[in-house]
Amino acid sequence: ALFDTECGQFALRIPEGKTFLLGQLINISIAADRLRLQPHSDSAPVNKPVDTGTNQVDCTLISEEFVGAVVTLFFETNDGTELMVQVQERELDQLKVSQDTLYTLSWAADSAHLLSD
């Protein structure tokens, strides 16, 4: 499905039978190996590129939450939209993220998973 948001237009695979109301907030989770994360000051992506036809959004890392071996990275767009990316703690050093840095995140529609209400 294609969604128009204040921070851009995004494609997201929606589970069969799931519907949304106009203006309803949704949360998605994207595996780090399916995410391209590029700081604006760099010309090369930090990790592997994703498939063509990706979604893309500019955002800032606002916080990290450690739960066991999993780290949830919280990003925020200029309009306040929050994106969560879950990675294994051992992968965090490879991503080289830092708070208050502007990034471009991109991902394929089938790489994002809709979190339950």
MOPAC internal coordinates of N, CA, C and O (Angstrom, degrees):
PM7 1SCF
backbone

  N    0.0000 0     0.00 0     0.00 0    0    0    0
  C    1.4518 1     0.00 0     0.00 0    1    0    0
  C    1.5183 1   108.87 1     0.00 0    2    1    0
  O    1.2310 1   120.79 1   -28.75 1    3    2    1
  N    1.2965 1   116.10 1   151.25 1    3    2    1
  C    1.4582 1   122.83 1  -179.92 1    5    3    2
  C    1.5177 1   108.72 1  -107.09 1    6    5    3
  O    1.2310 1   120.56 1   -50.95 1    7    6    5
  N    1.3322 1   116.53 1   129.05 1    7    6    5
  C    1.4628 1   122.15 1  -178.70 1    9    7    6
  C    1.5126 1   109.79 1  -118.04 1   10    9    7
  O    1.2310 1   120.33 1   -46.29 1   11   10    9
  N    1.3243 1   116.97 1   133.71 1   11   10    9
  C    1.4606 1   122.61 1   171.60 1   13   11   10
  C    1.5160 1   107.28 1   -95.04 1   14   13   11
  O    1.2310 1   120.48 1   -54.86 1   15   14   13
  N    1.3325 1   116.69 1   125.14 1   15   14   13
  C    1.4585 1   121.45 1   179.08 1   17   15   14
  C    1.5180 1   108.88 1  -128.79 1   18   17   15
  O    1.2310 1   120.74 1    -9.16 1   19   18   17
  N    1.3119 1   116.20 1   170.84 1   19   18   17
  C    1.4568 1   120.03 1   177.98 1   21   19   18
  C    1.5167 1   111.91 1   -66.99 1   22   21   19
  O    1.2310 1   119.96 1   158.54 1   23   22   21
  N    1.3321 1   117.69 1   -21.46 1   23   22   21
  C    1.4700 1   120.04 1  -179.90 1   25   23   22
  C    1.5231 1   112.23 1  -103.18 1   26   25   23
  O    1.2310 1   119.29 1  -170.30 1   27   26   25
  N    1.3251 1   118.95 1     9.70 1   27   26   25
  C    1.4494 1   121.88 1   176.38 1   29   27   26
  C    1.5096 1   112.72 1   137.30 1   30   29   27
  O    1.2310 1   121.36 1     2.69 1   31   30   29
  N    1.3276 1   115.00 1  -177.31 1   31   30   29
  C    1.4563 1   121.72 1   178.36 1   33   31   30
  C    1.5262 1   108.07 1  -105.72 1   34   33   31
  O    1.2310 1   120.30 1   -48.08 1   35   34   33
  N    1.3481 1   117.04 1   131.92 1   35   34   33
  C    1.4469 1   121.45 1  -175.01 1   37   35   34
  C    1.5171 1   111.36 1  -131.33 1   38   37   35
  O    1.2310 1   121.31 1   -33.97 1   39   38   37
  N    1.3300 1   115.09 1   146.03 1   39   38   37
  C    1.4517 1   121.72 1   173.23 1   41   39   38
  C    1.5222 1   107.80 1  -100.45 1   42   41   39
  O    1.2310 1   120.25 1   -42.43 1   43   42   41
  N    1.3121 1   117.12 1   137.57 1   43   42   41
  C    1.4548 1   122.55 1  -179.71 1   45   43   42
  C    1.5160 1   108.78 1  -145.53 1   46   45   43
  O    1.2310 1   120.91 1   -46.48 1   47   46   45
  N    1.3191 1   115.87 1   133.52 1   47   46   45
  C    1.4665 1   120.13 1   176.51 1   49   47   46
  C    1.5271 1   107.47 1   -75.57 1   50   49   47
  O    1.2310 1   120.31 1   -56.87 1   51   50   49
  N    1.3151 1   117.02 1   123.13 1   51   50   49
  C    1.4603 1   122.90 1  -177.13 1   53   51   50
  C    1.5250 1   108.77 1  -105.61 1   54   53   51
  O    1.2310 1   119.99 1   -49.02 1   55   54   53
  N    1.3354 1   117.63 1   130.98 1   55   54   53
  C    1.4668 1   119.46 1   177.34 1   57   55   54
  C    1.5283 1   111.36 1   -58.48 1   58   57   55
  O    1.2310 1   120.67 1   -34.55 1   59   58   57
  N    1.3201 1   116.32 1   145.45 1   59   58   57
  C    1.4595 1   121.82 1  -179.19 1   61   59   58
  C    1.5224 1   110.55 1   -56.23 1   62   61   59
  O    1.2310 1   120.52 1   -46.77 1   63   62   61
  N    1.3161 1   116.61 1   133.23 1   63   62   61
  C    1.4517 1   122.24 1   178.27 1   65   63   62
  C    1.5127 1   114.82 1    87.32 1   66   65   63
  O    1.2310 1   119.81 1   171.71 1   67   66   65
  N    1.3364 1   117.96 1    -8.29 1   67   66   65
  C    1.4668 1   121.65 1  -179.77 1   69   67   66
  C    1.5196 1   109.16 1   -84.42 1   70   69   67
  O    1.2310 1   120.31 1   -47.69 1   71   70   69
  N    1.3209 1   117.01 1   132.31 1   71   70   69
  C    1.4601 1   121.79 1   178.29 1   73   71   70
  C    1.5270 1   109.03 1  -128.17 1   74   73   71
  O    1.2310 1   121.31 1   -19.15 1   75   74   73
  N    1.3230 1   115.10 1   160.85 1   75   74   73
  C    1.4605 1   121.27 1  -179.74 1   77   75   74
  C    1.5170 1   109.88 1  -131.26 1   78   77   75
  O    1.2310 1   121.30 1   -29.44 1   79   78   77
  N    1.3084 1   115.11 1   150.56 1   79   78   77
  C    1.4526 1   121.66 1   173.34 1   81   79   78
  C    1.5193 1   108.89 1   -91.79 1   82   81   79
  O    1.2310 1   120.36 1   -29.76 1   83   82   81
  N    1.3229 1   116.92 1   150.24 1   83   82   81
  C    1.4466 1   121.53 1   177.47 1   85   83   82
  C    1.5256 1   108.90 1   -56.85 1   86   85   83
  O    1.2310 1   120.19 1   -53.22 1   87   86   85
  N    1.3204 1   117.25 1   126.78 1   87   86   85
  C    1.4528 1   121.72 1   179.43 1   89   87   86
  C    1.5232 1   114.86 1    86.95 1   90   89   87
  O    1.2310 1   119.97 1   176.36 1   91   90   89
  N    1.3294 1   117.66 1    -3.64 1   91   90   89
  C    1.4627 1   120.78 1  -178.94 1   93   91   90
  C    1.5243 1   110.11 1   -68.20 1   94   93   91
  O    1.2310 1   120.42 1   -44.26 1   95   94   93
  N    1.3271 1   116.81 1   135.74 1   95   94   93
  C    1.4566 1   121.41 1   176.96 1   97   95   94
  C    1.5198 1   109.93 1   -80.07 1   98   97   95
  O    1.2310 1   121.04 1   -38.30 1   99   98   97
  N    1.3433 1   115.63 1   141.70 1   99   98   97
  C    1.4601 1   120.26 1   175.89 1  101   99   98
  C    1.5209 1   108.48 1  -128.50 1  102  101   99
  O    1.2310 1   120.68 1   -24.82 1  103  102  101
  N    1.3156 1   116.31 1   155.18 1  103  102  101
  C    1.4554 1   122.43 1   175.60 1  105  103  102
  C    1.5138 1   108.44 1  -119.99 1  106  105  103
  O    1.2310 1   121.03 1   -43.21 1  107  106  105
  N    1.3475 1   115.63 1   136.79 1  107  106  105
  C    1.4505 1   120.69 1   177.47 1  109  107  106
  C    1.5283 1   109.45 1  -125.55 1  110  109  107
  O    1.2310 1   121.07 1   -22.84 1  111  110  109
  N    1.3138 1   115.55 1   157.16 1  111  110  109
  C    1.4532 1   122.48 1   175.55 1  113  111  110
  C    1.5229 1   107.07 1  -126.33 1  114  113  111
  O    1.2310 1   120.27 1   -41.69 1  115  114  113
  N    1.3482 1   117.09 1   138.31 1  115  114  113
  C    1.4563 1   122.00 1  -177.86 1  117  115  114
  C    1.5236 1   108.27 1  -128.37 1  118  117  115
  O    1.2310 1   120.18 1   -52.90 1  119  118  117
  N    1.3187 1   117.26 1   127.10 1  119  118  117
  C    1.4688 1   120.63 1   177.90 1  121  119  118
  C    1.5245 1   109.41 1   -67.12 1  122  121  119
  O    1.2310 1   120.70 1   -39.67 1  123  122  121
  N    1.3233 1   116.27 1   140.33 1  123  122  121
  C    1.4668 1   121.17 1  -176.21 1  125  123  122
  C    1.5224 1   112.83 1   -58.34 1  126  125  123
  O    1.2310 1   119.74 1   146.49 1  127  126  125
  N    1.3343 1   118.11 1   -33.51 1  127  126  125
  C    1.4583 1   119.71 1  -179.13 1  129  127  126
  C    1.5254 1   112.45 1   -74.06 1  130  129  127
  O    1.2310 1   119.87 1   172.41 1  131  130  129
  N    1.3105 1   117.85 1    -7.59 1  131  130  129
  C    1.4739 1   122.68 1   178.39 1  133  131  130
  C    1.5265 1   111.31 1  -109.62 1  134  133  131
  O    1.2310 1   120.74 1  -170.19 1  135  134  133
  N    1.3145 1   116.19 1     9.81 1  135  134  133
  C    1.4552 1   122.30 1  -174.29 1  137  135  134
  C    1.5174 1   110.51 1  -116.87 1  138  137  135
  O    1.2310 1   121.29 1   -42.50 1  139  138  137
  N    1.2948 1   115.14 1   137.50 1  139  138  137
  C    1.4622 1   120.01 1   171.71 1  141  139  138
  C    1.5259 1   106.10 1  -105.19 1  142  141  139
  O    1.2310 1   121.17 1   -55.44 1  143  142  141
  N    1.3088 1   115.37 1   124.56 1  143  142  141
  C    1.4571 1   121.75 1  -176.87 1  145  143  142
  C    1.5158 1   107.72 1  -123.97 1  146  145  143
  O    1.2310 1   120.64 1   -63.95 1  147  146  145
  N    1.3283 1   116.38 1   116.05 1  147  146  145
  C    1.4523 1   120.26 1  -175.52 1  149  147  146
  C    1.5153 1   110.77 1  -129.48 1  150  149  147
  O    1.2310 1   120.03 1   -61.80 1  151  150  149
  N    1.3450 1   117.55 1   118.20 1  151  150  149
  C    1.4695 1   118.94 1   174.06 1  153  151  150
  C    1.5217 1   109.62 1   -64.17 1  154  153  151
  O    1.2310 1   119.88 1   -34.35 1  155  154  153
  N    1.3056 1   117.84 1   145.65 1  155  154  153
  C    1.4600 1   121.05 1  -178.77 1  157  155  154
  C    1.5206 1   113.36 1   -65.28 1  158  157  155
  O    1.2310 1   120.14 1   157.03 1  159  158  157
  N    1.3301 1   117.33 1   -22.97 1  159  158  157
  C    1.4549 1   119.67 1  -178.38 1  161  159  158
  C    1.5179 1   112.68 1   -83.05 1  162  161  159
  O    1.2310 1   120.00 1   170.70 1  163  162  161
  N    1.3174 1   117.60 1    -9.30 1  163  162  161
  C    1.4650 1   121.67 1  -177.89 1  165  163  162
  C    1.5190 1   110.91 1  -107.53 1  166  165  163
  O    1.2310 1   120.94 1   -24.33 1  167  166  165
  N    1.3210 1   115.81 1   155.67 1  167  166  165
  C    1.4634 1   119.53 1   177.41 1  169  167  166
  C    1.5196 1   112.28 1  -100.19 1  170  169  167
  O    1.2310 1   119.91 1   167.34 1  171  170  169
  N    1.3382 1   117.77 1   -12.66 1  171  170  169
  C    1.4673 1   120.91 1  -178.91 1  173  171  170
  C    1.5235 1   109.81 1  -112.45 1  174  173  171
  O    1.2310 1   119.92 1   -37.40 1  175  174  173
  N    1.3398 1   117.76 1   142.60 1  175  174  173
  C    1.4550 1   119.60 1   178.66 1  177  175  174
  C    1.5250 1   111.13 1   -66.37 1  178  177  175
  O    1.2310 1   120.98 1   -28.07 1  179  178  177
  N    1.3312 1   115.73 1   151.93 1  179  178  177
  C    1.4596 1   121.09 1   179.86 1  181  179  178
  C    1.5185 1   110.94 1   -73.87 1  182  181  179
  O    1.2310 1   120.03 1   141.95 1  183  182  181
  N    1.3253 1   117.54 1   -38.05 1  183  182  181
  C    1.4679 1   120.22 1  -179.96 1  185  183  182
  C    1.5205 1   109.98 1  -129.11 1  186  185  183
  O    1.2310 1   120.42 1     6.34 1  187  186  185
  N    1.3149 1   116.80 1  -173.66 1  187  186  185
  C    1.4625 1   121.53 1  -173.02 1  189  187  186
  C    1.5321 1   112.29 1   -59.96 1  190  189  187
  O    1.2310 1   120.14 1   -38.82 1  191  190  189
  N    1.3445 1   117.35 1   141.18 1  191  190  189
  C    1.4644 1   119.35 1   175.46 1  193  191  190
  C    1.5205 1   110.92 1   -69.48 1  194  193  191
  O    1.2310 1   121.07 1   -26.36 1  195  194  193
  N    1.3184 1   115.55 1   153.64 1  195  194  193
  C    1.4597 1   120.90 1   177.72 1  197  195  194
  C    1.5196 1   109.33 1   -94.77 1  198  197  195
  O    1.2310 1   120.57 1    -0.75 1  199  198  197
  N    1.3255 1   116.52 1   179.25 1  199  198  197
  C    1.4578 1   121.97 1  -179.38 1  201  199  198
  C    1.5260 1   110.76 1   -61.69 1  202  201  199
  O    1.2310 1   121.00 1   -18.17 1  203  202  201
  N    1.3382 1   115.69 1   161.83 1  203  202  201
  C    1.4553 1   119.87 1   176.10 1  205  203  202
  C    1.5197 1   109.68 1   -67.23 1  206  205  203
  O    1.2310 1   120.16 1   -16.94 1  207  206  205
  N    1.3158 1   117.31 1   163.06 1  207  206  205
  C    1.4538 1   121.07 1  -179.33 1  209  207  206
  C    1.5125 1   111.94 1    75.72 1  210  209  207
  O    1.2310 1   120.64 1  -141.51 1  211  210  209
  N    1.3147 1   116.39 1    38.49 1  211  210  209
  C    1.4550 1   120.51 1  -174.96 1  213  211  210
  C    1.5196 1   113.04 1   -89.93 1  214  213  211
  O    1.2310 1   122.11 1   -19.13 1  215  214  213
  N    1.3163 1   113.57 1   160.87 1  215  214  213
  C    1.4565 1   122.25 1   168.59 1  217  215  214
  C    1.5204 1   107.23 1   -82.65 1  218  217  215
  O    1.2310 1   120.44 1   -27.42 1  219  218  217
  N    1.3254 1   116.77 1   152.58 1  219  218  217
  C    1.4606 1   120.10 1  -179.16 1  221  219  218
  C    1.5190 1   109.55 1  -146.40 1  222  221  219
  O    1.2310 1   120.66 1   -40.96 1  223  222  221
  N    1.3250 1   116.34 1   139.04 1  223  222  221
  C    1.4513 1   120.40 1   178.18 1  225  223  222
  C    1.5255 1   109.25 1  -150.75 1  226  225  223
  O    1.2310 1   120.81 1   -38.13 1  227  226  225
  N    1.3260 1   116.06 1   141.87 1  227  226  225
  C    1.4596 1   121.70 1   173.89 1  229  227  226
  C    1.5141 1   108.22 1   -89.16 1  230  229  227
  O    1.2310 1   120.67 1   -43.95 1  231  230  229
  N    1.3226 1   116.32 1   136.05 1  231  230  229
  C    1.4566 1   119.73 1  -177.78 1  233  231  230
  C    1.5239 1   110.28 1  -159.46 1  234  233  231
  O    1.2310 1   121.51 1    -8.95 1  235  234  233
  N    1.3276 1   114.72 1   171.05 1  235  234  233
  C    1.4556 1   122.76 1  -178.96 1  237  235  234
  C    1.5158 1   109.17 1  -121.05 1  238  237  235
  O    1.2310 1   120.37 1   -42.45 1  239  238  237
  N    1.3337 1   116.90 1   137.55 1  239  238  237
  C    1.4637 1   120.67 1   174.85 1  241  239  238
  C    1.5192 1   107.85 1   -71.29 1  242  241  239
  O    1.2310 1   120.69 1   -57.71 1  243  242  241
  N    1.3380 1   116.28 1   122.29 1  243  242  241
  C    1.4650 1   119.46 1  -178.77 1  245  243  242
  C    1.5181 1   113.18 1  -105.64 1  246  245  243
  O    1.2310 1   119.83 1   153.25 1  247  246  245
  N    1.3415 1   117.92 1   -26.75 1  247  246  245
  C    1.4632 1   118.88 1   177.73 1  249  247  246
  C    1.5221 1   110.95 1  -168.17 1  250  249  247
  O    1.2310 1   121.71 1   -13.27 1  251  250  249
  N    1.3399 1   114.34 1   166.73 1  251  250  249
  C    1.4545 1   122.59 1   176.48 1  253  251  250
  C    1.5237 1   106.80 1  -129.49 1  254  253  251
  O    1.2310 1   120.74 1   -39.95 1  255  254  253
  N    1.3342 1   116.20 1   140.05 1  255  254  253
  C    1.4631 1   121.10 1   177.96 1  257  255  254
  C    1.5215 1   108.46 1  -124.89 1  258  257  255
  O    1.2310 1   120.84 1   -58.92 1  259  258  257
  N    1.3321 1   115.99 1   121.08 1  259  258  257
  C    1.4569 1   121.95 1  -179.03 1  261  259  258
  C    1.5245 1   109.05 1   -97.99 1  262  261  259
  O    1.2310 1   120.54 1   -55.08 1  263  262  261
  N    1.3432 1   116.58 1   124.92 1  263  262  261
  C    1.4649 1   122.76 1   174.75 1  265  263  262
  C    1.5232 1   106.33 1  -133.97 1  266  265  263
  O    1.2310 1   120.74 1   -79.03 1  267  266  265
  N    1.3257 1   116.19 1   100.97 1  267  266  265
  C    1.4584 1   120.07 1  -175.58 1  269  267  266
  C    1.5112 1   109.82 1    63.33 1  270  269  267
  O    1.2310 1   120.62 1    51.07 1  271  270  269
  N    1.3374 1   116.43 1  -128.93 1  271  270  269
  C    1.4623 1   121.36 1  -178.90 1  273  271  270
  C    1.5268 1   112.71 1   -90.57 1  274  273  271
  O    1.2310 1   120.11 1  -177.84 1  275  274  273
  N    1.3378 1   117.40 1     2.16 1  275  274  273
  C    1.4654 1   121.84 1  -178.68 1  277  275  274
  C    1.5250 1   110.17 1  -106.18 1  278  277  275
  O    1.2310 1   121.31 1   -43.69 1  279  278  277
  N    1.3227 1   115.11 1   136.31 1  279  278  277
  C    1.4593 1   121.44 1   176.84 1  281  279  278
  C    1.5196 1   107.47 1  -117.55 1  282  281  279
  O    1.2310 1   120.51 1   -51.18 1  283  282  281
  N    1.3244 1   116.62 1   128.82 1  283  282  281
  C    1.4602 1   121.22 1   173.65 1  285  283  282
  C    1.5137 1   107.87 1  -100.77 1  286  285  283
  O    1.2310 1   120.88 1   -57.63 1  287  286  285
  N    1.3279 1   115.92 1   122.37 1  287  286  285
  C    1.4548 1   122.56 1   176.66 1  289  287  286
  C    1.5170 1   107.88 1   -96.50 1  290  289  287
  O    1.2310 1   120.58 1   -52.29 1  291  290  289
  N    1.3252 1   116.49 1   127.71 1  291  290  289
  C    1.4578 1   121.92 1   179.54 1  293  291  290
  C    1.5178 1   108.74 1  -105.71 1  294  293  291
  O    1.2310 1   121.31 1   -61.04 1  295  294  293
  N    1.3327 1   115.10 1   118.96 1  295  294  293
  C    1.4599 1   121.96 1   177.36 1  297  295  294
  C    1.5225 1   108.57 1  -111.12 1  298  297  295
  O    1.2310 1   120.59 1   -27.09 1  299  298  297
  N    1.3352 1   116.48 1   152.91 1  299  298  297
  C    1.4575 1   120.80 1   178.61 1  301  299  298
  C    1.5218 1   109.22 1  -134.25 1  302  301  299
  O    1.2310 1   120.89 1   -44.17 1  303  302  301
  N    1.3303 1   115.90 1   135.83 1  303  302  301
  C    1.4620 1   121.35 1   176.99 1  305  303  302
  C    1.5307 1   108.90 1   -84.97 1  306  305  303
  O    1.2310 1   120.79 1    -7.09 1  307  306  305
  N    1.3257 1   116.10 1   172.91 1  307  306  305
  C    1.4709 1   120.62 1   179.51 1  309  307  306
  C    1.5181 1   112.97 1   -59.51 1  310  309  307
  O    1.2310 1   120.30 1   150.88 1  311  310  309
  N    1.3537 1   117.03 1   -29.12 1  311  310  309
  C    1.4609 1   119.50 1  -178.65 1  313  311  310
  C    1.5272 1   112.63 1   -90.59 1  314  313  311
  O    1.2310 1   120.23 1  -174.84 1  315  314  313
  N    1.3457 1   117.16 1     5.16 1  315  314  313
  C    1.4540 1   120.53 1   177.39 1  317  315  314
  C    1.5176 1   114.90 1    93.20 1  318  317  315
  O    1.2310 1   119.63 1  -178.79 1  319  318  317
  N    1.3404 1   118.30 1     1.21 1  319  318  317
  C    1.4579 1   120.93 1   176.69 1  321  319  318
  C    1.5192 1   108.99 1   -66.12 1  322  321  319
  O    1.2310 1   120.36 1   -47.66 1  323  322  321
  N    1.3323 1   116.93 1   132.34 1  323  322  321
  C    1.4558 1   121.46 1  -178.85 1  325  323  322
  C    1.5208 1   110.58 1  -102.40 1  326  325  323
  O    1.2310 1   120.95 1   -46.28 1  327  326  325
  N    1.3328 1   115.79 1   133.72 1  327  326  325
  C    1.4567 1   122.63 1   175.27 1  329  327  326
  C    1.5210 1   108.00 1  -118.60 1  330  329  327
  O    1.2310 1   120.37 1   -44.72 1  331  330  329
  N    1.3418 1   116.89 1   135.28 1  331  330  329
  C    1.4588 1   121.91 1   177.82 1  333  331  330
  C    1.5157 1   108.40 1  -112.84 1  334  333  331
  O    1.2310 1   120.36 1   -46.98 1  335  334  333
  N    1.3318 1   116.91 1   133.02 1  335  334  333
  C    1.4559 1   122.37 1   176.76 1  337  335  334
  C    1.5212 1   107.30 1  -125.64 1  338  337  335
  O    1.2310 1   120.46 1   -55.37 1  339  338  337
  N    1.3370 1   116.73 1   124.63 1  339  338  337
  C    1.4609 1   120.88 1  -179.35 1  341  339  338
  C    1.5184 1   110.02 1  -101.39 1  342  341  339
  O    1.2310 1   120.95 1   -50.08 1  343  342  341
  N    1.3399 1   115.78 1   129.92 1  343  342  341
  C    1.4576 1   122.08 1   178.98 1  345  343  342
  C    1.5235 1   108.90 1  -134.34 1  346  345  343
  O    1.2310 1   121.00 1   -21.76 1  347  346  345
  N    1.3177 1   115.69 1   158.24 1  347  346  345
  C    1.4532 1   120.39 1   171.82 1  349  347  346
  C    1.5298 1   107.97 1   -73.53 1  350  349  347
  O    1.2310 1   120.46 1   -34.45 1  351  350  349
  N    1.3178 1   116.72 1   145.55 1  351  350  349
  C    1.4649 1   120.27 1  -178.11 1  353  351  350
  C    1.5271 1   111.45 1   -56.24 1  354  353  351
  O    1.2310 1   119.71 1   143.47 1  355  354  353
  N    1.3317 1   118.16 1   -36.53 1  355  354  353
  C    1.4661 1   121.41 1  -179.30 1  357  355  354
  C    1.5354 1   111.92 1   -66.21 1  358  357  355
  O    1.2310 1   119.71 1   157.65 1  359  358  357
  N    1.3505 1   118.17 1   -22.35 1  359  358  357
  C    1.4640 1   122.22 1   179.21 1  361  359  358
  C    1.5260 1   112.67 1   -85.24 1  362  361  359
  O    1.2310 1   120.30 1   164.44 1  363  362  361
  N    1.3182 1   117.04 1   -15.56 1  363  362  361
  C    1.4647 1   120.99 1  -174.49 1  365  363  362
  C    1.5236 1   112.17 1   -61.30 1  366  365  363
  O    1.2310 1   119.51 1   139.56 1  367  366  365
  N    1.3295 1   118.54 1   -40.44 1  367  366  365
  C    1.4686 1   121.32 1   179.53 1  369  367  366
  C    1.5194 1   111.48 1   -63.41 1  370  369  367
  O    1.2310 1   119.98 1   144.61 1  371  370  369
  N    1.3337 1   117.65 1   -35.39 1  371  370  369
  C    1.4585 1   121.13 1   179.30 1  373  371  370
  C    1.5269 1   111.59 1   -67.05 1  374  373  371
  O    1.2310 1   120.30 1   147.77 1  375  374  373
  N    1.3342 1   117.04 1   -32.23 1  375  374  373
  C    1.4666 1   120.79 1  -179.09 1  377  375  374
  C    1.5250 1   112.10 1   -74.08 1  378  377  375
  O    1.2310 1   120.30 1   153.10 1  379  378  377
  N    1.3289 1   117.04 1   -26.90 1  379  378  377
  C    1.4729 1   122.32 1   177.62 1  381  379  378
  C    1.5244 1   112.09 1    51.91 1  382  381  379
  O    1.2310 1   120.58 1  -129.71 1  383  382  381
  N    1.3152 1   116.49 1    50.29 1  383  382  381
  C    1.4616 1   120.05 1   179.45 1  385  383  382
  C    1.5221 1   110.54 1   -88.78 1  386  385  383
  O    1.2310 1   121.10 1   -27.00 1  387  386  385
  N    1.3260 1   115.49 1   153.00 1  387  386  385
  C    1.4612 1   120.40 1   174.54 1  389  387  386
  C    1.5259 1   108.55 1  -143.36 1  390  389  387
  O    1.2310 1   121.38 1   -35.54 1  391  390  389
  N    1.3198 1   114.97 1   144.46 1  391  390  389
  C    1.4599 1   120.44 1  -177.55 1  393  391  390
  C    1.5164 1   110.86 1   -64.20 1  394  393  391
  O    1.2310 1   121.75 1   -27.61 1  395  394  393
  N    1.3356 1   114.25 1   152.39 1  395  394  393
  C    1.4650 1   123.91 1   177.80 1  397  395  394
  C    1.5295 1   113.38 1    63.61 1  398  397  395
  O    1.2310 1   120.39 1  -159.90 1  399  398  397
  N    1.3349 1   116.86 1    20.10 1  399  398  397
  C    1.4650 1   121.86 1   175.13 1  401  399  398
  C    1.5195 1   108.00 1  -102.38 1  402  401  399
  O    1.2310 1   120.44 1   -42.05 1  403  402  401
  N    1.3376 1   116.77 1   137.95 1  403  402  401
  C    1.4650 1   121.62 1   178.87 1  405  403  402
  C    1.5236 1   109.58 1   -81.83 1  406  405  403
  O    1.2310 1   120.72 1   -51.91 1  407  406  405
  N    1.3431 1   116.22 1   128.09 1  407  406  405
  C    1.4661 1   123.42 1  -179.15 1  409  407  406
  C    1.5184 1   109.76 1  -125.37 1  410  409  407
  O    1.2310 1   121.28 1   -21.34 1  411  410  409
  N    1.3229 1   115.15 1   158.66 1  411  410  409
  C    1.4523 1   121.86 1   164.41 1  413  411  410
  C    1.5183 1   105.92 1  -109.11 1  414  413  411
  O    1.2310 1   120.62 1   -58.01 1  415  414  413
  N    1.3266 1   116.41 1   121.99 1  415  414  413
  C    1.4587 1   122.20 1   174.89 1  417  415  414
  C    1.5162 1   107.31 1  -104.45 1  418  417  415
  O    1.2310 1   120.73 1   -42.12 1  419  418  417
  N    1.3286 1   116.21 1   137.88 1  419  418  417
  C    1.4638 1   119.79 1   175.41 1  421  419  418
  C    1.5205 1   108.80 1  -141.50 1  422  421  419
  O    1.2310 1   121.54 1   -30.05 1  423  422  421
  N    1.3337 1   114.66 1   149.95 1  423  422  421
  C    1.4610 1   121.19 1  -176.53 1  425  423  422
  C    1.5216 1   109.62 1  -160.78 1  426  425  423
  O    1.2310 1   121.36 1   -24.42 1  427  426  425
  N    1.3326 1   115.01 1   155.58 1  427  426  425
  C    1.4643 1   120.91 1   176.22 1  429  427  426
  C    1.5317 1   109.06 1   -79.23 1  430  429  427
  O    1.2310 1   120.26 1   -30.13 1  431  430  429
  N    1.3221 1   117.11 1   149.87 1  431  430  429
  C    1.4648 1   121.59 1  -177.97 1  433  431  430
  C    1.5188 1   112.23 1   -56.15 1  434  433  431
  O    1.2310 1   120.03 1   142.22 1  435  434  433
  N    1.3276 1   117.54 1   -37.78 1  435  434  433
  C    1.4621 1   119.75 1  -178.14 1  437  435  434
  C    1.5300 1   113.44 1   -80.94 1  438  437  435
  O    1.2310 1   120.02 1  -179.30 1  439  438  437
  N    1.3387 1   117.57 1     0.70 1  439  438  437
  C    1.4676 1   121.43 1   177.42 1  441  439  438
  C    1.5153 1   112.45 1   -93.34 1  442  441  439
  O    1.2310 1   120.03 1   165.08 1  443  442  441
  N    1.3078 1   117.55 1   -14.92 1  443  442  441
  C    1.4623 1   121.52 1  -179.49 1  445  443  442
  C    1.5258 1   109.39 1   -92.95 1  446  445  443
  O    1.2310 1   121.40 1   -42.78 1  447  446  445
  N    1.3149 1   114.93 1   137.22 1  447  446  445
  C    1.4647 1   120.41 1  -179.78 1  449  447  446
  C    1.5228 1   109.22 1  -116.28 1  450  449  447
  O    1.2310 1   121.39 1   -54.07 1  451  450  449
  N    1.3022 1   114.95 1   125.93 1  451  450  449
  C    1.4516 1   121.54 1   179.17 1  453  451  450
  C    1.5218 1   109.41 1   -70.82 1  454  453  451
  O    1.2310 1   120.63 1   -54.16 1  455  454  453
  N    1.3288 1   116.39 1   125.84 1  455  454  453
  C    1.4657 1   120.16 1   177.78 1  457  455  454
  C    1.5139 1   109.77 1   -83.50 1  458  457  455
  O    1.2310 1   120.04 1   -32.99 1  459  458  457
  N    1.3266 1   117.53 1   147.01 1  459  458  457
  C    1.4634 1   122.07 1  -178.42 1  461  459  458
  C    1.5260 1   110.48 1   -64.17 1  462  461  459
  O    1.2310 1   121.67 1   -27.27 1  463  462  461
  N    1.3407 1   114.42 1   152.73 1  463  462  461
  C    1.4642 1   120.56 1   177.85 1  465  463  462
  C    1.5083 1   110.09 1   -64.70 1  466  465  463
  O    1.2310 1   120.10 1   180.00 1  467  466  465

